[in-house]
Amino acid sequence: MKAETVRALSADQLNEELAKLKKEQFNLRFQKATGQLEKSSRINEVRKDIARQNHCPPEGGRSQGLRIKNMPKRILQGTVVSDKNDKTVVVRVERRFAHPIFQKTVRRSKKYKAHDENNQYKVGDQVSIEECAPISKDKTWTVVSVQA
């Protein structure tokens, strides 16, 4: 299926076509595993058609039929340990887990640089940080809110 044909389809038609292609891909893989597949190149064709379905925007733009699911963003809680950089805070996030052998609770902490647009968070604040696209070399988190 060509990209032009994919763009011409509506969102419902795209979802139906995608379900049909995934079912065909499953059947082809099953045939290959059992040794009944005659034309193995068809698996690659179907795989590429599925990728085309997921990545070609419809004619009206992406807003009509958004088919790519975004991964959920991680949210962590921690304490601001440094606010000396402009628009950046360093947040220490502590995790606790049971030691695999001794079963004692172990504390491990890691520092994350987070974006603070208005320089409003100070040392000692309990904050939530959310994963985002890279802002700089070390900064891939933004501060979401202060916790009470």
PyMOL commands that set and color helices and strands:
alter all, ss='L'
color gray80, all
select helices_A, chain A and resi 3-8+11-34+41-55
alter helices_A, ss='H'
color red, helices_A
select strands_A, chain A and resi 75-82+88-98+105-115+126-131+139-146
alter strands_A, ss='S'
color yellow, strands_A
deselect
rebuild
show_as cartoon
